[in-house]
């Protein structure tokens, strides 16, 4: 059974980012459930030609709620971060790119927030990948030749 870790020793800064971005996405997904916005997401997916759009909308929302809970707990982090990156990159490609960069202000509906989320989830996944390569987070460089 994988070990649950909200915050890992030696990884506090990236784990704070992990928890905040997961809280934001969880809130986003819960809002979609509570306010009946899944059919609207399904309509958008159908418009872009995705098969079984309502099922896909439920899977996307499940990733944005249950998937980010797994990330927050430190479980299946790299897999779920990859899923989140795919979701946001697809959103940029299909919707946000054509609306410009800014989400508010000089523009509306742009891709800046999705880019930030992609960056956060990528950084978290990379940090989990690096920590798994270093047992007990104890990287010790080899001494230079000729040194004691």
N, C-alpha and C positions, 0 to 999 in steps of 0.2 A: 504494500500500500504506500503510495507517495506521501511524503511528509508535508503537512499543511504549514505554511509559513507566510504570515502577512508581511512581516518585516524581517529581513535576513541580516545577520551581523555582517558588517562591512559593506552593505548595499543599501543603507538607509536612504540616500538621496533618490536613487532610481526607484526604490520601493514606494517612496512618497508619491512620485510621479505615477507609478502603477496604480496606487490606491485612489488617487484623485481622478485619473482618467477613467478608471473602472466605475467610480461613483457617478461620474457625469454620464457615461454610457448606460449604466443601469437605470438611472433616472429617466433618460431618454426612452429606453425600451419600455419601462413601466408606464410612462405617460402614454405611449402608443397603445398599450393594452387597456389602460383605464378609460381612455377617451375614444376607443373604437376606431383607431386610425389604421388598423391592419388592412381593411378593404381598400383604402386609398393607396397604400403602398402596393397592394396587389394590382390595382388598376395601372399604376405607373409601370410596374414590371411587365404587365400584359402589353402595354403600349410599346415597350421596347422589344417585344417578341419572346420574352422568357416563357418557357413551358411551366405548367402548373403554378401560376403566379400566386395564388392564395397560400399554397403549401410553402412556396419559397419565401413569401412574406413572413409566415410563421417561423421558418427556420432562421431568417435574418434577425427577427426580433428575439428569438431564443438565444442567438449568439450575443445580442446586445444586452441580455439580462443574465441568463444562466452562464453563458460563455465568459462574460467579464467577472462573474462571481468566482469561477474557476481560476481565472488569472489572478484576481485579488488574493485568493487563498494560496497561490503559488502552485496550482495543479494544472498540468497540461498547458503550461504557459506559452511555449513556442508554437504549438499547434493552434491554440485559440488566438494568439496575436496574429498569426498568419491569416486566419479566417477574417479577423477584423480588418486587416490591411486590404484584403481582397474586396471586402464589402465597401470600404471607403474609396478605394481606387476605382472600383466600378461606378460608384456614385459620381466621382469626378469626371470620369470618361463620358458617362451618359448624360449628366445633368449640369453639374456645377461648372465645368470648363467653359462652356459656351456663355455662362453668365458672368465671366470675368473672375478676377482674383478676390475681390472684397465680398465678405458676406453681408456687411452693413456699411453704411457711410457712403463712400464714393460709388459703391455698387450694391447689388442685392443678390444674395443666393450664390455667391462665388465659392471658390474652392479653398480658401485660406484655412478654415477650421478643419476641413477634412485632411489637408496637408499636415496640420499640427497633430491630429489624431494618428495619422499614419506614422509620423515621426516618433511620437510617444510609444506606440505599440511596437515599432521596430526597435527602438532603444531598449525597451523592456525585454523583448525576445532575445536581442543580442546579449544583454547582460546575463540572462539565464543561460544562454549558450556558453558564455565565457566561464561562468561560475561552475558549470558542470565539467569543464576541462581541468579545473584546479581543485584537487581534493582539499577539503576544509578551507578553501579560499587562501591557501598558503603558497603563493608563488614565490619561489626563492631562486634568483638567478644564480647561475654557476659562477664561481670565482674566476677571475682572469688568470691566465697562465702566469706562473712565476710569483703569484701573490700567496701569502700565507693563509 
